[in-house]
Amino acid sequence: MVDLSGQFDLAGRSAIVTGSTRGIGRAIAEGLIAQGARVVISSEDAQDTARVAAELGMPGQPCDVTDDGALAALVDRAVAEFGGLEVLVCNAGITGRAGAFADLDMADYARVMAINLTSQVALCNLALPKIAERGGGAAILVSSLSGLRGNGRINAYALAKAGVAQLARNLAVEWGPRGVRVNAISPGFIATELSGPLLADEAFMARRMAMTPLRRPGMPREVAGAAVFLASDAGAFVTGHNLVVDGGTLITDGS
């Protein structure tokens, strides 16, 4: 009989989750904590970070992910608090301005790339050696369904998120020999505070749910479940994968 009890147990493991004061990031942090992990809560907003850290009973470290010094301080905080690092979740991101590439504002494009992609490269370069020092662990990079399909509206965001999935594959090859697994998660349409206006748009919801076999939006906890799997021993032989959590949107033609 195969015994899977304890496969999702994260007791004794320490983690960083960026963008973890709301939405998907907070749900991931709560999911890791529920399985026994110790998590450094982080966002750009110092007050939000302190509030959520207090609510969850975990340390908080404000971090502008475009600031290399702030990223280094975030990793240092985790090591100082917990004695090491086993799990990294790169979740911080912004959508940026909507519009065609022909009308692209290059300053906005640069900011979207800096927050959504470049910051993940920089943070992984700082954190993955620490994870390797502990004998291995997991990094989870939050990508998006937008990075897997053509998109005429949030072009810079989609391009950055496609890069995140490729980053996970590259780092999986680079760090696998040292026991560090690197995977991406690509959420589809998830019901969060930020998606509130879309949830209230009946025409949009009718179109989007017609494209989604499960006929409903996802919930942040469902993305958190995927993250817990990838962080835990249950996902111990999974690396370089982009786990799509979208209710089936990617695989249907909408008919």
ABEGO torsion letter per residue (X at the ends): XBBABGAABABGBBBBBBGAABEAAAAAAAAAAAAGBBBBBBBABAAAAAAAAAAAGBBBBBBBAABAAAAAAAAAAAAAAAGEBABBBBABBBAEBBEBAAABBAAAAAAAAAAAAAAAAAAAAAAAAAAAAAGEEBBBBBBBAAAABBBAABAAAAAAAAAAAAAAAAAAAAAAAAGBBBBBBBBBBBBBAAAAAAAABAAAAAAAAAABAAGBBBBAAAAAAAAAAAABAAAAABBGBBBBBAGGAAABAGX
